């Protein structure tokens, strides 16, 4: 396990945006520790790291380790390296594990059940609802949900896990103090508050630069035992995550979608190429031989007494959301009668009203 000074020196190296992976390896091979690199830092290192990285490291070194430590503590940012009790064992065995992780929240060395859920930022309602529901049910069964905190499918997956009272980990393509997108700052705070973690291998102040995200994606799969692809378009960055998953020996799952929807093209193609088809959380639990947790059984839902009409309305919304006009045709009711039934079921927390006068059943 690295001591505090070694961790801070590792952080010093990580805070140089221009220090590449190979250059860092060469430094560690020659000097054996980050502390030795810091203590013996000289212009001779420019031959290894290049002028730009050398200038960045020199500036950071002038700031000093004490100020760096104070800044990390102020933001509740922790550090871990391979071998630490908080550095995930799964991650330590990928081809290019990060030398250092910055994180807020809680990490475990042994994350026994972890599934990454990834997909499009331009998600459909179908994809968003499926990602949320699958993440929710997996979390109820003790599975940690891994995703990237991006808009769309990632956000839905994190929220599903949180709403189940479960654990979720967000892997950033920016620094922890530069959560991207900005509207997910509150979501990131909820993740750490509820026993999960927000993680990055980039320095805390790093901006969400385009090249960070393909690099980040190897960690999304690396943290997990399997990756679920919900929706993705051709040339999507999500495919990079799937590629990493295959290289790392992770299971790859895909949720089928409508054949005429752009977001279904990649998942449906992955299914033809051998990805495991799943339609619910239970499929993943079965394929991973994880079985069902008793956690879900403890919160079993008891349906209140309903009239025949109320039950018929609830059942009609269980397969998919319907709008008011469709419900009038299905139920063969006048608008006033349907409004009374909808209001009653909403008050019983059995259905949810969606934008556009759409309604869906709440399955608990």
matplotlib code that plots the C-alpha trace (Angstrom):
import matplotlib.pyplot as plt

x = [0.0, 1.4, 2.1, 0.6, 3.6, 3.8, 0.1, 0.6, 3.5, 1.4, -1.2, 1.4, 2.3, -1.4, -2.0, 0.1, -2.3, 0.6, 2.3, 1.5, 1.0, 4.3, 6.3, 4.9, 5.9, 9.4, 9.7, 8.5, 10.8, 13.8, 13.1, 11.0, 8.6, 6.7, 8.4, 11.8, 10.7, 9.5, 12.7, 15.1, 13.2, 15.6, 15.9, 17.2, 13.7, 12.7, 14.1, 11.6, 8.4, 8.8, 9.0, 5.3, 4.9, 8.1, 7.0, 3.6, 5.3, 7.8, 4.9, 3.0, 6.0, 6.5, 3.0, 4.1, 2.6, 1.1, -1.0, -2.1, -3.1, -5.1, -6.9, -7.8, -9.0, -11.2, -13.0, -13.2, -11.2, -9.4, -6.6, -5.8, -3.3, -3.2, -2.8, -4.7, -7.8, -10.0, -8.5, -10.9, -9.3, -11.3, -9.6, -6.1, -6.1, -7.1, -4.3, -3.6, -4.9, -4.8, -1.8, -3.9, -7.6, -9.1, -12.5, -15.2, -17.4, -16.6, -14.7, -14.1, -11.3, -13.7, -16.8, -18.6, -21.4, -21.0, -22.7, -22.0, -25.0, -24.0, -25.8, -26.8, -26.9, -29.7, -31.9, -35.5, -38.2, -38.0, -34.2, -34.4, -37.2, -35.5, -32.1, -33.8, -35.9, -33.1, -30.6, -33.3, -33.9, -30.2, -29.5, -32.3, -30.4, -27.2, -25.6, -23.5, -24.3, -21.4, -21.9, -20.4, -22.8, -23.5, -26.8, -29.3, -28.8, -26.1, -28.2, -31.2, -29.1, -27.6, -31.1, -32.5, -29.9, -30.4, -34.1, -33.7, -31.5, -28.6, -25.0, -23.8, -20.4, -19.9, -16.7, -15.9, -14.2, -13.2, -11.9, -14.1, -14.3, -15.5, -18.5, -19.8, -22.5, -23.1, -26.7, -25.6, -23.7, -26.5, -26.8, -23.0, -23.6, -26.4, -24.3, -21.6, -24.1, -25.8, -22.7, -21.4, -18.5, -17.6, -14.2, -11.7, -8.1, -7.8, -6.7, -9.6, -9.6, -9.4, -11.9, -14.1, -11.8, -12.9, -10.0, -10.7, -13.9, -12.5, -9.8, -12.4, -14.5, -12.0, -12.6, -16.3, -15.9, -12.9, -14.9, -17.6, -18.1, -20.3, -21.5, -25.1, -25.6, -29.1, -29.1, -26.3, -26.0, -23.3, -19.9, -21.1, -18.5, -20.4, -18.8, -15.4, -16.7, -17.9, -14.6, -12.8, -15.2, -14.4, -10.6, -10.9, -12.9, -16.2, -19.6, -21.4, -25.2, -27.5, -31.1, -33.0, -34.9, -37.3, -35.7, -36.6, -35.1, -31.6, -30.6, -31.4, -28.9, -25.8, -27.5, -29.3, -26.1, -24.2, -26.8, -26.3, -22.5, -22.9, -23.8, -26.2, -29.8, -31.5, -35.0, -34.9, -32.6, -33.4, -31.7, -28.5, -28.7, -29.3, -26.5, -24.1, -25.2, -25.9, -29.4, -32.0, -31.3, -33.7, -33.5, -36.2, -38.4, -38.4, -40.0, -42.7, -45.6, -49.1, -51.7, -54.6, -58.2, -59.3, -62.6, -62.7, -62.4, -59.4, -57.7, -58.3, -56.8, -53.8, -53.2, -53.5, -50.6, -48.3, -46.9, -46.1, -47.1, -50.2, -51.6, -55.1, -56.7, -55.3, -56.7, -60.1, -60.2, -58.8, -61.1, -64.1, -64.8, -65.7, -63.1, -64.7, -64.9, -61.3, -60.1, -61.7, -60.0, -56.6, -56.8, -57.7, -54.7, -52.3, -53.4, -52.8, -49.3, -50.1, -49.6, -47.5, -48.4, -45.8, -45.4, -47.8, -50.7, -49.0, -49.4, -47.5, -47.9, -45.6, -44.2, -43.0]
y = [0.0, 3.4, 5.9, 9.4, 11.1, 8.6, 9.1, 12.8, 12.5, 10.2, 12.9, 15.4, 13.3, 12.8, 16.6, 17.0, 16.8, 16.4, 13.5, 10.4, 6.8, 5.5, 8.5, 7.9, 4.2, 5.1, 7.5, 4.8, 2.2, 4.5, 6.0, 3.2, 5.5, 8.8, 10.2, 9.6, 11.4, 14.3, 14.5, 14.1, 16.2, 17.9, 19.1, 15.7, 14.3, 16.5, 13.8, 11.3, 13.5, 16.2, 20.0, 20.6, 18.0, 19.0, 22.6, 21.5, 19.3, 22.1, 24.5, 22.0, 21.2, 24.8, 24.7, 22.0, 18.8, 20.4, 22.8, 19.9, 17.8, 20.7, 21.3, 17.6, 17.5, 20.6, 18.9, 15.5, 13.9, 10.7, 8.9, 5.2, 3.2, -0.5, -2.6, -0.3, -1.5, 0.9, 0.2, -2.3, -5.6, -5.9, -2.8, -3.8, -6.6, -4.7, -4.2, -0.5, 0.1, 3.7, 4.4, 6.6, 7.2, 10.4, 9.7, 10.9, 8.5, 4.8, 2.3, -1.4, -3.6, -6.5, -5.3, -8.7, -7.8, -4.9, -4.2, -1.3, 0.2, 2.3, 3.9, 6.9, 10.5, 11.0, 8.3, 7.5, 7.1, 3.4, 3.3, 5.6, 3.7, 0.3, 1.5, 2.9, -0.2, -2.7, -0.7, -0.4, -4.2, -5.0, -2.7, -4.3, -7.6, -6.2, -5.3, -2.1, -0.1, 1.4, 4.2, 7.5, 10.2, 11.4, 12.6, 10.0, 6.3, 6.9, 9.3, 6.9, 4.0, 6.0, 7.2, 3.7, 2.4, 5.3, 5.0, 1.4, 2.4, 0.7, 1.5, 3.1, 4.4, 7.2, 7.3, 10.7, 11.9, 15.1, 16.0, 15.5, 19.3, 19.7, 17.3, 17.0, 17.7, 20.5, 19.5, 16.2, 17.8, 17.1, 13.6, 13.1, 14.4, 11.9, 9.1, 9.7, 10.5, 7.1, 4.9, 5.0, 6.8, 9.4, 8.5, 9.9, 9.3, 12.9, 15.7, 17.3, 20.5, 18.7, 19.9, 17.4, 17.3, 15.2, 12.7, 12.0, 10.1, 7.2, 6.8, 6.9, 4.2, 1.5, 2.1, 1.9, -1.7, -2.3, -1.7, -4.1, -7.9, -7.2, -4.4, -3.8, -1.8, -0.2, 2.2, 3.4, 4.9, 4.1, 5.7, 6.1, 6.3, 3.5, 1.1, 1.9, 0.7, -2.5, -3.0, -2.6, -5.0, -7.7, -7.1, -7.3, -10.5, -9.0, -10.3, -8.1, -7.8, -5.9, -4.8, -5.3, -2.3, -1.4, -2.2, 1.2, 3.2, 4.7, 3.9, 0.2, -0.3, -1.0, -3.2, -5.3, -5.7, -6.7, -9.3, -10.8, -10.9, -12.8, -10.4, -11.9, -10.8, -9.5, -8.1, -7.6, -7.6, -11.2, -12.2, -10.7, -12.2, -15.6, -15.3, -14.2, -17.0, -14.5, -15.6, -13.4, -11.5, -11.6, -7.8, -7.5, -9.9, -7.9, -5.0, -7.0, -4.9, -5.6, -4.5, -2.6, -3.6, -2.3, -2.2, -4.2, -0.9, 0.2, -3.1, -3.1, 0.4, -0.6, -3.8, -1.9, 0.3, -2.5, -3.4, 0.2, 3.8, 5.0, 8.4, 9.6, 9.1, 5.5, 4.8, 6.1, 3.7, 0.8, 1.3, 2.4, 5.2, 8.9, 11.4, 12.3, 8.7, 8.0, 11.1, 9.8, 6.4, 7.9, 10.3, 7.4, 5.2, 8.2, 8.8, 5.1, 5.5, 2.8, 4.9, 7.9, 10.8, 11.6, 14.6, 14.7, 13.2, 9.8, 7.4, 4.3, 1.7, 1.8, -1.6, -2.0]
z = [0.0, -1.0, 1.8, 1.8, 0.3, -2.5, -3.3, -3.4, -5.8, -8.0, -8.0, -9.0, -12.1, -12.9, -12.8, -15.9, -18.9, -21.3, -19.5, -21.6, -20.3, -21.9, -20.5, -17.1, -17.3, -18.3, -15.3, -12.9, -14.5, -14.1, -10.7, -9.1, -7.3, -7.9, -4.7, -6.3, -9.5, -7.4, -5.3, -8.2, -10.6, -13.1, -16.7, -17.7, -17.4, -20.4, -22.7, -21.3, -20.8, -23.4, -23.0, -22.4, -19.7, -18.1, -17.9, -16.4, -13.8, -12.9, -12.3, -10.2, -8.2, -7.2, -5.7, -3.3, -2.0, 1.2, -0.9, -3.1, -0.1, 1.4, -1.9, -2.2, 1.4, 0.9, -1.9, -0.2, -3.0, -2.1, -3.9, -4.5, -6.5, -7.5, -4.4, -2.1, -0.3, -2.2, -5.7, -7.5, -8.1, -11.4, -12.7, -11.7, -14.3, -17.4, -20.0, -19.1, -15.5, -14.3, -12.1, -9.8, -9.2, -7.8, -6.2, -3.9, -2.0, -1.4, -3.4, -2.6, -3.6, -4.2, -6.1, -6.2, -8.6, -11.0, -14.4, -16.6, -18.5, -21.4, -24.4, -26.4, -25.2, -27.7, -26.1, -26.8, -24.2, -24.6, -24.0, -21.1, -19.3, -20.0, -18.7, -15.6, -14.8, -15.5, -13.3, -10.6, -10.5, -10.7, -7.8, -5.8, -6.2, -4.9, -8.2, -8.4, -11.5, -13.4, -15.9, -17.2, -15.8, -19.4, -20.6, -21.7, -20.9, -18.3, -16.3, -16.4, -15.2, -12.3, -11.3, -11.4, -9.0, -6.6, -6.6, -5.6, -2.7, -4.5, -5.2, -8.4, -9.6, -12.1, -14.2, -15.5, -18.6, -16.8, -13.4, -10.3, -9.8, -13.4, -13.5, -17.1, -18.0, -15.4, -14.9, -13.4, -10.5, -8.1, -9.4, -8.7, -5.2, -4.6, -5.8, -3.2, -0.5, -1.1, -0.8, -4.3, -5.9, -8.5, -10.1, -12.5, -13.5, -14.6, -12.3, -10.4, -12.5, -15.9, -18.4, -20.3, -23.4, -26.3, -26.1, -22.4, -23.1, -25.2, -22.5, -19.8, -21.5, -20.7, -17.0, -17.4, -18.6, -16.4, -13.2, -14.3, -14.8, -17.8, -20.0, -21.1, -24.3, -24.4, -27.3, -29.6, -33.1, -35.6, -34.8, -31.2, -28.4, -26.8, -29.2, -27.8, -24.4, -26.0, -27.7, -24.3, -22.7, -25.3, -24.9, -21.1, -21.2, -19.9, -20.8, -23.4, -23.2, -25.6, -25.3, -28.6, -30.0, -32.8, -36.1, -37.6, -34.7, -35.3, -31.7, -32.2, -35.1, -33.0, -30.2, -32.8, -34.8, -31.7, -31.0, -34.4, -33.7, -30.5, -27.7, -25.1, -25.6, -22.5, -22.0, -18.2, -15.2, -14.5, -17.8, -16.6, -13.2, -14.7, -17.3, -14.7, -12.3, -9.6, -8.8, -7.1, -4.0, -1.0, -0.9, -3.6, -1.8, 1.4, -0.4, -2.2, -3.5, -2.4, -4.9, -3.2, -3.9, -7.3, -9.1, -12.4, -14.4, -12.3, -12.7, -16.5, -16.8, -14.8, -16.8, -20.1, -19.0, -17.9, -21.3, -22.5, -21.9, -23.7, -24.3, -23.3, -26.7, -26.9, -23.4, -24.4, -27.3, -25.3, -22.4, -24.4, -21.9, -22.1, -21.3, -17.9, -16.8, -17.8, -16.0, -12.8, -13.1, -13.9, -11.0, -8.6, -9.8, -9.6, -6.0, -5.2, -6.8, -9.3, -12.5, -13.4, -15.7, -18.4, -20.6, -23.6, -21.6, -21.6, -18.7, -17.5, -14.8, -11.8, -11.2, -7.6]

ax = plt.figure().add_subplot(projection="3d")
ax.plot(x, y, z, "-o")
ax.set_aspect("equal")
plt.show()
